[in-house]
Amino acid sequence: MGMTRINYIHKKIFTGIIACVLFSIFIMGCGSASSKLTDVTDEGDGKYSVSYEGVKHNFIVDLPEVSAKAPLVLMLHGYANDAESFRSTVHFENEANENGIAVVYVTGAPNQEDATSATGWNSGIGISTNDDVGFLVELVKFLCKTYDLDSSRVYAVGYSNGAFMCHRLALEANDTFNAVVCVAGMMPESVWENKANTKTAGVFQVTGEKDDVIPQIQNGSNKYAKAPAIEDVMDYYITVNNLKKSDEIEVGRNATLTKYEDSNGKKVWNLFVPGGRHSWPEEEITRIDMNHAIIEFISEAN
């Protein structure tokens, strides 16, 4: 093993030790007095449990070599999954950490109104009393203070139910999140009906042509859905933020990435994947490196 590799490992170990010390000091010194989060427990290997309004969640922290003032990305899994399974599937933290980005995978919770429900996010679909918008906003505050992250550069990435939640965050928590990435995400009907004609967070939407969950005008599926067509949702983001089309490029295997922006760095990207279904794009099939595309988006989004 070369000296460069050894030095890198030593730096990672040292960074981890410092992070653990800072985390312990924060918990002992502040506790619930300065946060709505309670029962924060270090379970080892970067894994933690926490409660918010009596609802338990888990999260996994992956820090870059230098975490001070690093941007933060929350990763929100799909329905019936959890932080660990999402992490093991996409491993966004690998490239993100190399680029100086802190990544935290977060586990949702079952709907307290439905004893048969699985872990997920209260995106505005169905009836749930889980205040997931409030929880994620509080978690961001906690993480930024604990690890000295940059609270002015905070993002959320979601897949499926997690992406539905990201659309909600774009409208209801845009003072916390600069931008969101919605992979196979639709806008929940209740959030759409209560939308305001005010600026939102930036949005990167990824839609598969044959996604049978996301209402679309192009395949006629919007005719049978209560939720709005994704084309109308993207038009809303572009209009309400007063964005102009800046580029349209082909990526992967005939996928189209259309970019919109304003002079202040607010961005909306719309990636349409021919033949794509309700799934995270697989690079072997689509030739799209989704993790790299997300990093490119958040590095440009303001």
N, C-alpha and C positions, 0 to 999 in steps of 0.2 A: 504494500500500500504506500503510495507516494506521500511526501510531506504535505503537499497541498491538500490532499484528501484528509489527512490526519488533522491538519489545522482547521479545516472546515467542520469536521466532526466535533472537535474541541469547542469551536465557536457555537455550534448548535447546542451542545450540552450546557455551555455557560449561559446562553440565552434562555434555555429552558429553566435553569436554576433561578436566574434572576426573575423570570416571569412568575415562577411559583412563589418566590419570596414576596414579590409585589402583590400577588393575588392574596396571600395569607395576611399581609399587612392591611390590605384594603378590607378584607372580611372582618378582621379583628377590630380595626379602627373605626369602620363606618357601619357595617352591618345593615340592618333594615332601617336604621334611622335616616339614611340618606337615599334609600331606594325602596321601591315598592316590591322588589324581589326579596324573597325570604328563603331560608333553608338552603342557601348555596353550599353545595358539598363537592369537594374535590375527590373524585373517584379514581384518580391516577391516569397516567398516559394521556393527559390532555382532555379527559372526559369529566364532565360536571353534571350535577342535577340541581334543579332550582324550582321554586314554586312562585306562582304569581296569582293572587286572588284565590288561593287554595288549589290551583291547577298545577300539577307537576309536569316539568319538561326536562329534557336532557340536552346537552350541547357538547360539541367537540371543538376544541380550539387548536388551530394550526397557525403558528406565527412565523413570519419571515425571520431571517437572521438578525435584522435590525427592525424592531417593532415600533420604536418611538416615532410617532407622527405618521405611521403607515395607514393607508386607506383600509377600510373594513368591508368585507363582503359576507353577508348572511346567506346560507344555502338552505332552501326550503324544499323538502322532499314531497313526493306525491302521496296520495291517499293510501293508508294502510302500511306505509313504510316508516322509516325512522332515520335519524341523522347518520347512524353507522352504515346502514345499507346504502344510502345515497352516496356517502363518501366512498365506499368500496366500489361503487358503480362508475362514478364519473372522475374521481380523484382530481378535482379542480384545484385542490390545494397545492399540488406538485408544481405546476407552472406558475400559479399565483404567488406562492412563497418565493420562488426564484425571482419574481418581478417586484418583490417588496410589498406584497399585498397580504394582509391578515385575513384568514378565512375561518368562519365559524359555522359548522353544520348544526342545525337546530331541529329537535324533534317536536312535532305538534302534539295534540292531545285528543282523546276521544271527546265526542260531543256529550256534555253532561246531561243533556236532555234526552239522550238515546243510549241506553245501556248496551246496545248491541253494536255500537259504532266502533270503528277502528281509529288509530291515530291519524290526525289530519289537521287542516287549518280552517278556521271560521272565515271563509272568504266572502261570505254573504249569501251563500247558497244554502237553503234550508234554514231550520231554526236551531240556533245555538246561543248559549249565554257566555261562551268563551270569548274574552276580550283579547283576541290575538293581535290586533293592531296595537293596543296598549301594551301588551307583553313585549312585542318586538321592539317598540320604541324604548321601553325601559331597559331591555337587554342591551340595546345599542349604547345607551348612556352608561350602563354598568361596564361594558366591555371597553369603551373608549377611556373611561376613567381608570379602570384597573390596569390596562396595558398601555396607556398613554397613546392611544390611536387617534387619528385625525377625524374628529367629528364632522368636519366639513366635507369629507369624502367617504360617504357611506352608501352602500349599494345592497340590493337583494337580488338573488337569482333563484327562480323557482321552476319546478317541473310539474306539469299537470295541476293537481290541487294546489301545490305550492306556487305555481304560476298564476292560478286564479287569485291567490292571496297577494301576489305581487301587483296585480292590476289594482286591487283594493288599496295597497300601500301607495301606489302612484298617485291616487286621488286623495286619500285620507291622511297620509303621513309624509307628504312631499317636503315638509319642513325638516324631516329627519333623513329621508332617503333622497340622494341626488338623482338616482336613476335605478330602474329595475330591469331585469331580464326575464322574460316570460317564455319558456320553452313549452310549446303545446298548451298555451294558456288562453282561456276565454275570460271575458268580462262578465262577472255575475250580474244577473238581471237587477237585483236590489241596489247594487252599487251604481249601475248605469242609470237607473231611474232617479237616483238622488245626486247625480253628478252636478257640479257647479261649473259655470263658464269662467273658471279661473285656471291659472297655470298649474300644470301637474309636474310630477317628476319625469325625467327622461325615460324612454321605453325602448327596449329591444325585444320585438316580438318575433318568435319563430313558429311558423305554421306549415304543417304538412298538407299537401294537396288532398290526400285521402283521409285526413283526420276526421273520424266520425263523431268526435266529441265537440269540436270547435265549430260553431255555426259559421257558414261561409256563403257568400253570394255566388262565388265562382262555381260551386258544385250544387247549389240549390238547397243545401241543408239548413239555411237560415229560415226557410219557409215553415219549418216544423219546430222551431226552437223559440223559447221565451227570451233567452239571452240574445243580445244584439249580435249581428254579423260582425266578424272580426274586421272586415273591411271598413264598416262604419265606425268601429272603435278606433282604428288607426287614423281615419279621417278626423275624428274628434281630437285626438292627441295633436295632430298636425295643426289643426285650425286653432284650438284653444291656446296653443303655445306660439302661434304665429310663426310657424316654421316654413322654410322654403326647401324644395328638393335640391339636393347638392350633388347627388351621384346615383347611378344605377349600374351595378356590376354583376357579372356572372361569377358565381363561386361554386366549388365542388362540381357535381355532375348536373349542370344546367339549372342550378338553383339561382334565384334572383335576389340580390340584396339591394334594397332601395333605401337611401339615406336622406334624412331631412335635418336641417339645423337652423339656428339663428346666429346672430353676430356675437352672442354672449356664451356660446358653447352648449346651449340646450340641444339635445339630439334625440331623434326618434329614428330607429332602424327597423326595417320590416324585411324579414328573410322568409321567402316562399320556397318550399322544398318540393319539387315535382315528385309525385309518387310517395311522398312522405306520409306516415300515419301518426297516430297519437303516441309519439315516442321521442326520446332524446336522440338526435341524429347520430347514427353510428358512422364513424369516419371511414370504415372499410366499405360501407355501402354508398354513402353520400359524398365521400371525399371532402367532407366539411369537418375541420378541427374545431369543434364547438367551444372547447375550453379556450383556445387561442382567440377565437372570435369574440368571446365575452370579455377577455382581458383587453383586447383592442378597443372594444366599445367603452368600457369603464375608464380606460386611460384617456379617452377623448371627451367623455361626457362631463359636463360641468353642473 
